[in-house]
């Protein structure tokens, strides 16, 4: 394997040098922030508050909920301790000597809005006493597109657009609409989701602080008018109608790993409504509570179980219950000790037992029970990848059932999710992109008709659709839509599956989302070549560069193919790169995203070549120049995305057609631009880019040696030239009925077929294993039990994903060796067939790796969906295993 180690080592050395500038100027990308930042009262001791509040020379400690600090400026009209009226002032009264000029606050103290990476952009914001934004500074972000793709200066330029704007204004990313009172700010091309999230962060943070300090007057909502509905309800009826809601936070949702019980399980409800109040508290308890409430005050109850607490361990008398709050629209309502009443019991029949309970009083004229509100639970979440703690919140909406409200529920127009706004704002492009995907799939599905109409001397029927797809992929998909799939997205999926899946993260870019649905499905039908050979924006650009260079007079210098022995070595580099990126991503996703710059996609389409530093420009130029003389060098030898898509290509449904003579005959092999045809005539679907030249040759009666020979024989014998059949041969002249019909192979019954498939895929051994030494058989049995045990522990969340992946790789390596000894074959063609062919080591590695991944994912989803995982986690009898 030296021929693999040396190229990969060279690649890593070059890549480290190539990425070095990106590392040096990473700026706020995953910038380390002090752990005291979210807890220390002196916020400005850790962040540059003066940068966002020009003119300030003093700052207070944190105050309020959500937290902010006051910014002060020394008065310039002070002389010898006297004010303008000549009155003597206490020189030590610092507050009298200072003027309040504004407020500074940290976005994560106020809101928790994830950006494209799934993590918030930590932003420091300054606002004057009139609600005008005076400064915005991004302290930390985790957006890979702003790492080495789009310069971070673009994000700085974006946030500067908010300077001088009022926090209560309607500001959206896009063009201004004065008629609707909408102010537009320019987006960052290629980072739409990031800037939409940052727009919400700045405006919502500013508005909440402005409301708290009185700059923006609170919205007074009409109060609820209750119907007089007699009777009471049991606990289940309250749950069914929504009068009692449940907020459950699992231990693994805050990074503690799953346990036998949730971290916290809260039931809560609104008590002012008579039917609900009487049902929960009983007649006497409800009457007593109502007698204690003043007009305009509201009571809610909470009962909870779990390892956590909604009261919090740090509560002190006179302080705030910092674990729970109520939010209604953008208003937040916290609770102090005077807002707490004891809840001694639940009268509703069937109520669960609970560990802690409380009644909290909301004392605000802006709260209305007629409108929806949410109970918010605040917690520290441990990032299982990095071990760092972040502040996060969990919420559950509550809205009184319409039957309790006079006139029913008021009509509410809820703000749309960020990804919905993105899809709606680009609906025309989404439709056009869908039509493009459908057209591409249809054209390739009709490939047999196209190649039959073509010949090796006239390939227009095949080439014209390909050229149209290439040009549209480069111009429309690449440069206009910026819908460029990348290996970083594959790495993100791996981590999302293992750690936290967020649909919003993948839906936020409609074009990449739709493209990936297409890309995931098509390898199972046609292999990786549908995307890589026909639709990839960069691959299309490289292919056009090669063809245009040939037309411009460079054809004599172009080397269509490398020597086969060199190609067979170099093609493994892309698999090594993909493996390295995947392994590094579990150590540091940031490092993996930096190393993924081996892909020139960002440089070409998202950022622009001349907007990059010289190493990126040099690397991009070398690849393009190489593409002018060699056909797709990057796609064949370096592309980690192509390597990732090559693995499931082993399972493709339809392969390219071959004849029995394709082994001895090398006509297709010589002309294969992908060099995917071996000496036996077999096509390696993992390397094939589906140029379809071999399929044109397959039907060409003048170019295909077997067909040319038969054509000459028939012409010499004055026999008619019949049409070419689907098998690639002339249809026989002798009528079909006159020839003996071969006996059809007996098809196994469905149970027998399922049993055979089950045995083939789940058990790598055959009867040959019993011919091995007893020690080897015992080792095999022990390893099987151990791997199953490790997988169950991993699925139950008892050991880390790194250990599970290590065992998974170890088992796959063991299975690979065993199968090559006991079952050295893989399936060829449709999944349900039994057309088996001898497997190479590469065939078996791709089959075993992808098959085990599918089995593990399927079992995990089944166990999670059926509740088996919860049972496993809660069984005390299994604790000794853990």
N, C-alpha and C positions, 0 to 999 in steps of 0.2 A: 504493500500500500504506500510505498515511498512516493510514487508518482502522484498520489493524492495529497500526501502531507506537505510536500514542497510547494505546490501551487496555493494551497490553502494558507500556509504560513506566509507566503509572499503577499497574498491578498490581504491578510490581517495587518501586516506591516504597512502596506500602502494605504489601507483604509484608515488606520490610526493617524497616519500623517495627513491624510485627506480630511479627516474629521476634526483635526486639532483646532483649526480656527473656530469651528462651531462650538467646541467645548470652551474655548477661552472667552467667548462673548455670549455665553448662555444667558447672562443677565438675570432676570427674575424667574427663569424657568427652573422650577423645583428648588428655588433659593431657600437655603436653610433659615428658618425663622426661630427666634428664641422661644423656648417653651413657656416663658412667663408672659408672652405677648397676649394671650387670651385670658390671663388671670390677674396679673399685677395691676393694681390701681393706677400706677404711673405709666400710662400708655406711651407717653411721649419720651420716656426713657429708652424705648426700644425701637421707635419708628421716627422718621424725620418729619415731625408735625409742621415745622416751619416751611417745608417745601410746598405744602398744600394750603398754608395760611400765611401769605406774605405780610410782613409788617408786625407779626406777633412776636412778642419777646417773653411771654410767659403762658403757661398752660396749667389748668387745674388737674386734679386727679379724676379718674373715671367717675361719672355720676349718671343717674337715670337708668331706665330699663326700657329699651335697649341702651347700652352704654355709649356715652360720648364724653368729650372733654371740652371745657370752655377755653377759648383763646383770648388772651389779653394783650393790650398795648399800653405802654406807659404814657401817661398824659404829658403833653408837651407844654401845657399852659400852667404848670406848677412852678412857683418861685418861693423858695425858702419855706416850704411847707404851708403856703397860703393858697386858697382858691381865689376865684375871680372876685369874690366879695370881700376879700381880705380876712376871712375867718381863719383862725388857726386850726390846722388839722393835725391829727396824730400821725407823725411821720412813719410810725410803725404799722399803721393800718394799710397794709399793702393793697387791699382790694379797693380802697378809696383812691389810691394813687394810680389805678389802672382802669382802662376802659375795655369793656367787653366788645370784641370785634367779630366774634364768630364761634364756630364749633368745628371740631375735628372728630372723626369717628372711623372705625375700622369696619369694613363691610361685613366681615364674618361675625361681628358682634350683633349685627342687625338682621341679616338675611342669610340664607343658605341656598344659593342658586347654583347648580352645577353647570359648567360649560361643556364643550364638546368632549373633553377628556373624562367627564363624569365627576370632576373635582371643581370646587369654586375657584374663581380668580380673586385672590386676596388683595383688596384695594383699600388704600387710605384716601379719605375724601375730606375736603375742607369746604365749609359753607359759612357765609357771613350772616349777620343778624337779620337780614332781609330774605334769606333763603336762596341767595345767589351762590353758585358753585365757584369757589376761589381756587381750587386745585384738586387734581386727581393723580394719584400715583399707584401703579401696579407694583405690589411688593412680591407677589409669588403667583405663578400660574403653572399649569401642567399640560398646556396645549402643545402637542407635538408639532403641529403645523407652524407654530411660532418659535420652534426650537432651531432648526436649521433649514426650514423651508422659507417661510415669510420672515423677513427681518423683524426683530422685536421693536425696532424703531417705528414700524407701522402701527403697533399697538399703542405706543406712546403718542403718536400723531392722532390716533383715533380718540383717545380719552381727552386730549386737549380741546376737542370740539365742544366739550361740555362747559368750559370755562365761561363765566358770564351768563350762564343760563339758569333760570329759576327751576328749583327742584319739582315744583308743582306743574310745570308745563308738560304738554303732551309731546314727547320726543320719541321718534321711532327711527330705526335704521332704514334709510331709503330717501326718496325725494320728499321735499316739503309739500304740504297741502294746505295752503293758507286758508282756503275756504272752510276747512274742517278744523282749523286751529292746530294743525299738526306741524311740528318742526322736524325736519329730516336731518340726519347726520350721515356722512359718507361711511360706507362699509369698508372692510378690508377684503379685497378680492381673494377668494379661496378660504376665508375664515368667517363665513357668514354666521354660523352658529355661535362662535366665540363672541362676536361683537353684539349679537342680539342678547346673549346672556349678560354681558358686561353692561349693556344699556339698562337692563332690568336691575342689576346690582346697584348702579349709581343712583338711579331714580328712586327705587324703593327704599334704599338706605337713607337717602337724603330726605324723602318725604316722611318716613317714620320719625326721624329725629326732629324735623321741622314741626310735625304735629305735637311731639312731646314738649318742645320748648315754646310752643304757642305761635310760631310763625304762620303755620297753616291751621286754620280753624277746623275742628273735628266735624265730621258729617253726623248730623242728628237724624237718626232713622225713626220712622213711626213705630210706636210701641205696639206690641201684640195685644189683641183683644181676644180673650178666650171664650169659647162656648161652654155652656154649663152641661157637661155630660156626666150623668150619675154613674155610680158604681166604681169598682176597682178592677185591676187586672193582675194576673199572676206574672211571675218573672218571664216565662217563655213568651207570653203574649206581648209584654213590653219590648222584648227583643225583636219579635217578629214584625211589629209595626214601626220599629225604629225609635221608640221613645227612650230606650236604653241602647247605647252603642258600646262597642268594645274596641279598645286600642291595645294591641298586643305587639310587643317588641321581643323578638327572639334573641337569644344570646349571640348567635352567629351574625346577627345584623349589626351588632356593635363590636364585632371582631373578637369575642370571647370564646368562640367555638360553641357548637350546640351542646345543650345539656338536657337533663331530664325534665326541666320545666322552663318556661320562658323567662327572660330577664325581668320583664314586668308585663302583667296582664291586667288592664284597667277597664272596669265597667263604669260608665258615667251617664248622667242624664240631667235634665232641667226640672227643677222642683216647683217653680211658681205655678205651672199649669195644674189645676186642681186634681184632675183624674190621675195624673202621673204622681203628683205629690202625695195624694192619699194612698196610692198603691205602694209607693216605696216607704213612706214614713208612717202610714196608718193615720187615722182620723185625728188622734190627739197630737201626734208628732207634727203633722202638717199644720194644724191650727197654731201650735206653739211656734213653729218656724215663721209663719206669716205674721205673727204678732211682733216678732223681732225685726222684721224687714221694714225699712222706710220706703216711701213711694219712690219708684225708679230703681230700686235695688233688686238684684236677681240672685237666686241661689242654685248652685249645681252640686251634685253629690259625686263622690268618687269612692270606689272600693277596688282593692288591688291585691294580687298575689304575685309571687315571683321573687327572684333573688335581689332585685333592685327595689327602690322606694321612690314614690312620687313626692314624699315630703322632703327627702334629702337629709343627709347626715350632718351637713354643715349649717343647718338652720339655727339662728339665734333669735332671742326675743327682740322684737322691733325690726327684724330683718324681713327678707322676701323669700317666699318659697320659690327657689330658683329652678326647680325641676319641671314644673307645669305652669302653663299659662293658657289663656283663651285668646284666640284671634278671630276677628271678624273683618273680612276684606283686608285692609292694610292696618287696621287698628289692633293693638295688643293690650291685654288686660292681665296684669300680674296680681299676686295675692300676698298681703302682709299678714302678720300674726293676728291683727284685728279683724281680718277677713275670714278667719277660720272658726268653724264651729265643730264640736264633736258630733259624730254620727254613731249612735249607739246600737243600731240594728236596722236590718231591712225586713219590712213586714210582708213583702210580696212572696207568695208561696213559690217554692222552688228556687229561691235565690241561692247562689253559691256561697261557700265559705270564703272568707277573705282574711288577709293578714293585716291590712291597714285600711282606714276609711277616713273620710272627711266631708264636710260641707263647706264650700267656699262661696263667698259673697262677692258679686261683681257690683261695684259702686261707680257706675259711669252712665251719664245720660246718653252716651253715643251707642251703647249696646242695646240691641233689640232682639227679643226671642222670636220675632216674626221672620227673621232672616237667618240664613245658614251661618253657623259658626263652627269653629274647630277647637278641639282640645289638643294642645301641643305638649309633647313630652320631650324634654331636652336631656341629651346624654353625651358623654365622651365616647367616641368611637375609635377603636384601635385599628389602624390600617394593617391588615395581615401581611401585606407585602413588605412594608417598611418598619412596622412596629411603632410608628408615630401616632399620637392621639390628636384627633380633630373634633371640633364641636359640631354636633349634628342634631337634627330634630325629627321627630315622628309625629304625625298628626292623624286625626280621624274627624271627619265632618259630622256635624249634628244639625238636624233641622226638624223642628216639631212636625209631626204628621198634620196634614192639611185639615183633618177632621176636628182638630182642637182649635183652629183659628177661624175667627169670623171672616168670611169672605175667602177662606182658603189661603194658600201660600202666595205671597206676592211674586210677580214675574221677575226673575233674576237672569241677567246676561253675564255669564261667567267669562273671564278672560281666557283666551285660547292658549294652549300650550305652545311653547316656542317652536316645536317641530311642525305643529299644525300651521302656524303663521308662515313658516318657510315654504311648506308645500303649497299653500294657497297663493302666496306671492309669486310663485313660479309655475302655476298650473299649466300654462301654455307650453312651457319648455318640458314639463313632466309628460304631457301628452305626446309631444314630438319625440321625446326620448323613448317612450314606450313603443311608439310606432317604429322607431329605428331598431329597437331590440326585436320586435316581431318580424320586421322585414329581414333582418339578418338571420334569424332562426328559420324563416320560411325559405330563404334563398338556399341555405345549406341543406335543409330538408329535401329540396328539389335537386340536389347535386347530381343524382344519377341521370336526370334528364339533361342537365347542363353538360356533363362530361360525354354523354352519348353524341351530342350535337357537335362537340369539339374534336379536333384531331391534333396531333403533335405539331402540325404545320399551321393550324388555325385554332388558337385557344380562346378566341374572343368570347364565346359563350360562358366560359369559366372565368376569364380574366376581368371582363368588364364589371360584373357584380363585385368582384374582390376589390378592384380599384375604387369603385364607388364607396364601398364600405371603408376602405383605408382613408380616402380623402375626407369623408364625413366623420370618421373617428378622430382624425387629427384636428380638423377645423371645428366641428360642432361639439363633439364630446370632450375633446382635450382642451382646446384653447377657449371655447365659449362656456361650456358647462363646468369645466374643471373636474369632470367626473373620471378621475384617474385612479383605478384600484391600485392598492399598494400592499406590500407585505406587512406594513405596520397595522393594517386593519385585521389581518389574519392573527397577528400576535394579540391584538386587542380582544378578539373573540376568545382565544384561549384563556386569557385572564378573566374575561367577563364570565365565562362558564365556570371557572374555578372559584372566583371570588364573589362577584356581584353582577348579575345581568340586569342591564337597564335598557329597555326598548327605546327610551327617548334618545339614548346615545346613538343608536344605529339609525333611527328614523330622522335624525336631525339633518342629514344630507340626503335628500330624496333620490338624487341621481346615483350616488354611490350605493345607496341601499338597494335600488332596483337593479343596478348593474350586478351587484353581488348575488342577488337571487338568481339571476340569469347564469352567472359564472358558477355558482354552486351546483345548479341543476345540470347544465350541459355536459360537464365531464362524465357524468354517469350515462349519457347517451352517446356522445361522440368523442370524448377525450378532451384534453386541454387545448387541442389545436383550434377548436372553434373560437375561443377567446384569443389565445396567443397568436394565431395565424391570421385571423380575419378582423378582430375588433379592438385589440389593445392599441391605444393611441400611440404609445412610444414604439411598439413593434411595427405598427403601420408606417410611422415616420422612417424608421430604419429601413424597412423594405422599399419604400419609395425612394429614399436616398440611393440605395443600391441600383435600382432600375434607372433612375434619372442619370446617375453617374455613368452607367453603361451607354445611355443614349447620347451623352455629351462627349463621347470619345474615350472613356476610360475602360471600355470593355476589354481591351487587350491586356490591361493590367489587373483586371479583376480575377480573383481566384475563387471560383465557385465553391470548391470543397477543399477542406484541409485533408491531409493524409488520414486515412481511417484510424490508424493506430493513435495518432495525436487526438483526433476527435473523441475516440473512446475513452481517453484519459481526461481530457478537458471537460467533458460533459458532466463529470461528477462534481466539479467545483461548485456549481449552483446548489447542489444538494448539501454540500458542506457548509456553504454560506447560510442556507436556510436553517440547518441544524444549529449552527453557532448562534444565529439571531434568536432562535427559540430558547436555547439554553440561557443565553445572556438575559433574556427578558424576565426570567424568573429570579435573576439576581438583581437586575435593575432595568425597569422598563425604559427609563430615560436613556440609559446606555444603548439599549437595543434600538431605540428610535434614532439615535445618532448614527449607529453603525448601519442602519437601514438606508442611509444616504448612498449606499452602493447603487441604489436605484436612481437613475437620472430623471425620474418622472417629475419631481418637484421643480428641479432646475428648468426643465423643458416647458412645463405647462403652468405651474402654480406661481412661480416666482419670476421666471424669465432669466435667461442665461446671463445677461449683462448686469443683472441685479445681484449676482452672487460674487463671492470673493474668488480670488484667482485659482485656488485648488479645485473648486467646483467647476469653474469654467474650463480648466485644463482637462479634468476628467471627462466632462461632457464632450469637449472637442475631440479628444482621443477616440471616444466611442463612435462619434458621428463619422470621423475620417475613416475609422476601421470599417464602418458600415458601408462606405462607398466602395471598398475593395473586397469585403467578405460579406456574405449574406447573413445578416442578423447575428453578429458575434455575441452581443449582449444576451439576446434571447436564448441562444444555444448553451452558453457557458457560464454566465454570471447571474442570471435573473432568479432571485430567491422566490419570487411569486410564481414563476413558471415551475420551479421545483415543488412548491406546495401544491399546485394544481396537478402535477404529474402523478402524485401518489393515487388519488382516486381515479385517475384515468385507467388504471388497471381494471376497474370494474365497469368500463364503458359497455354500453348495450350494443351499438353497431360499430363494427370495425370496418376497415377498408377491405375491398374484395381482392382475393388472391387466387391464383391458379396453381395446379400441381407443378407446372413447369417453372414457376417463379423462383424455385431454388436453384436449379442449374442455370437458368437464364438470369443475366445480370443487367438487363436493359433498364428496369425500373431503378435498380440500385445505383447505377451510374448517374442517373439524372435526378436523384433525390436531393433537394436542397437542404433538407434537415438531416441527411445522413442517418435516417432512422430505419433503413432496410439492411438486414444482415445478409451474410453469404447464403443462408438457407432460404432467403426470400421472405422471411418473417418481418413484419413491421412492428417496431417498438412504439406503442401508442403514447408512451411517456415523452418521447422525443419528437414525435410527428407533429408538424405544424399544419397539416391538412392542406397543403398546396394543391392536392388532387392531380398532380401530373401523372402519378402512377395509375390513377383511375381513367384518365384520358387514354393512356397507353393501353390500358386493360381492354378497351373497346376499339382501338385503332387497328383496322385490318391491314394497314401498311407498315405500322411501326412495331406492333406487338409480334415478336418472332413466331409464336405458335399460330396466331391468326394469319400472319403473312404466309407461312408455310401451307396452311390449309387453303388459303385463297389461291395460291399458285397451283396447288394440286387440283382444285376444282376447275380452275380456268383451263388448265391443260387437258383435263378430262371432259371438258365441255359440260360440267355439272353446274346447276344454278347456284348462285351465291345467296343463301338465305340470310335472314336477319341474325344479329348477334343476340344470344340469350342472356339471361341474368347471370349465368355461370361464366360468361366471357368467351364462349365458343359459338361457332355457327350452329344454328338450330339444325339438327340432323334432317337429311332429305327423306330418310325412311320414316313413314308415319309413326307416330308414337304408339298407336295401337298394335302395330306390327312387331314391335320390339318386346322382348320379354320384360315383364314388370318385376323389379326386384322386391323381395319380401320386405315389408315394412318392419322396422325394429319394434319390438314390443315395448310399449310405454309402461313404466311402473305405475301402480296405483298412487293416489295422492298421499295416503298415510306412509307408504313406502318411500315416496320421494321426499317428504318432509323429514322422515327419519334419517334418510341418507344425507340430506343437507345438514341436519342437526349434528350428526356424527362427524361430517367432514369439517365443519367450521369450528366446532367447539373442542374437538379432540384432535390434537396434532399427531397422535400415535396411531399406528396400525398394529396388526398382529405381530409385526416384526419386533415390537418393543418387548414382547414376552420371550424373544430369543436372546435378549441382552442379559448380561450378568445380573444376578440377584441384587447386588449392591446398587447397580445403576437403576434397576426398577424401583428399589426402595427410595433412592434419591429423587427419582422422578415423582413418585407419589408424595413424598414429603414436601417437595417444592410446590406441587400443585395445591396442597392444603395451605401452605404458608402464604402463597400469593393470594389465594382466595380470602384468607384471614386478613391480610394487609388491605385488600381492596374493600372488604366490609368495614374495617376500621376507618379507612379513608372516607368512604361514603357516609359513615356515621359522624364524620367530623372529628374523630378522636386523634388523628395524626395529620400532619401537615401535607399539603398538596405536593410539596417537593419530594417527600418520601414516597408518596403514592406514585408519582411520575417515575421515580427511580426504579421502583419495583415493576412498574408497567414496562419500562424499557428493558429491564432485566428479563422479565418473562417473555417479552417479544423476541429478544435475542435467543433465548433458549428454545422457544417455539420455532423460530426460523431454522435453527440447526436440526431439530427433531423432524420437522416437516420435510426438509431436503433429504433426510434419510428414510423416512417412513411414507410420506405422501408428496413426492416431488412433482406436483402438478398444480395448475391453477385453471380456473374456468375461463373459457373463451366464448365471447358472444353474449346473448341475452342471459339475464340473471337466472331465469328459471330453467335454462337448458342444462344438459349434461355433456356439453362439448368441452372436453378437457385437453390440455396440451402440456407438454413438459415445461417446467418452470426453470428459469435462470435464477441466480441468487437475487438479482435486482427485482425480478417478478415477485419472488416469494417475500422479499423484504417489504415491498409496497403492499402486497396483499395482507401480510400478517399485521403490519403497523396500522393500516387503516381499518381492517376488520376488528382488531382489538379496541380501537378507539370507538367504533360504532357500538360494539357490544357493551363497553363500559358506560357510554353515554346513555344507551337504551335502558340498561339495568338501573342506573342511577335515577333516571326519570321515572321509571316504573315504581321503584322503591319509594321515591319521594311522593309521587302522585297517590299511591295507595296507603301512605302513612306508615310503611314498614320502617323507614328510617326513624320516625318518632318513637316507634315501639322499641327499636334497638337502643336508642339513646336513653330511654326511660327504664330499661330492665336492670334492676340492681344485680341480678344474677350474672350479668355480663360485665360488671365493673372490674372484675379481676382480669379480664382480657385487656382492659384499657390501661 
